[in-house]
Amino acid sequence: GVFSHQTLILGIASPGRSDEDAGLRALQAFRRFHPGLPGVTCIDFDGPFRALVEPMAGARHLIVFDVAQFGASPGTIRCLVGPEMDEYLQRTDLSATETALARLLDTVRIHGTGPIRRALIGIQDDCSDNGAVNAVSGALPWAAALARELVERWNNEKDPGPVAPRPGRTKPSISRSDDRQT
């Protein structure tokens, strides 16, 4: 397929979370610490997800920064790649933002397009304690560094096959073809 973006990096706002802008601030940190990486398109996103269908359908690689619920201490970062990201987005207790992201990925896959590599860089916030925002802020440069690492690694790898949605499924599927060749 023809891709209009090599790597699309989204920073997502998650309204209603104690640190709803962590995804956006992680993207700002990425831009500040790793400017000018070739083939990278960054989008700060806090609008309706349907506006992302076109850029996502045209992206070879996708990285999403967002707050996430891992049940870990605030500021914990997890980088979920490929099937791990799909699995995370199949949970029943997703936030509204995560649900919208899962639907969006399905939409582009149903049309046979969309990223062949994808990762969610999730930053644990703390819904019960606004003091946790400091821990989240301290984690942002690390989240940005993880994204840079992925961009560089993916740009040097041979492409796996596309990920197809499972028939009759509305949730993202897990594809074995996404495992890295050793």
Rosetta blueprint (number, residue, H / E / L):
1 G L
2 V L
3 F L
4 S L
5 H E
6 Q E
7 T E
8 L E
9 I E
10 L E
11 G E
12 I E
13 A L
14 S L
15 P L
16 G L
17 R L
18 S L
19 D L
20 E L
21 D L
22 A H
23 G H
24 L H
25 R H
26 A H
27 L H
28 Q H
29 A H
30 F H
31 R H
32 R H
33 F H
34 H L
35 P L
36 G L
37 L L
38 P L
39 G L
40 V E
41 T E
42 C E
43 I E
44 D E
45 F E
46 D L
47 G L
48 P L
49 F H
50 R H
51 A H
52 L H
53 V H
54 E H
55 P H
56 M H
57 A H
58 G L
59 A E
60 R E
61 H E
62 L E
63 I E
64 V E
65 F E
66 D E
67 V E
68 A E
69 Q L
70 F L
71 G L
72 A L
73 S L
74 P L
75 G L
76 T L
77 I E
78 R E
79 C E
80 L E
81 V E
82 G L
83 P H
84 E H
85 M H
86 D H
87 E H
88 Y H
89 L L
90 Q L
91 R L
92 T L
93 D L
94 L L
95 S L
96 A H
97 T H
98 E H
99 T H
100 A H
101 L H
102 A H
103 R H
104 L H
105 L H
106 D H
107 T H
108 V H
109 R H
110 I H
111 H L
112 G L
113 T L
114 G L
115 P L
116 I L
117 R E
118 R E
119 A E
120 L E
121 I E
122 G E
123 I E
124 Q E
125 D L
126 D L
127 C L
128 S L
129 D L
130 N H
131 G H
132 A H
133 V H
134 N H
135 A H
136 V H
137 S H
138 G H
139 A H
140 L H
141 P H
142 W H
143 A H
144 A H
145 A H
146 L H
147 A H
148 R H
149 E H
150 L H
151 V H
152 E H
153 R H
154 W H
155 N H
156 N L
157 E L
158 K L
159 D L
160 P L
161 G L
162 P L
163 V L
164 A L
165 P L
166 R L
167 P L
168 G L
169 R L
170 T L
171 K L
172 P L
173 S L
174 I L
175 S L
176 R H
177 S H
178 D H
179 D L
180 R L
181 Q L
182 T L
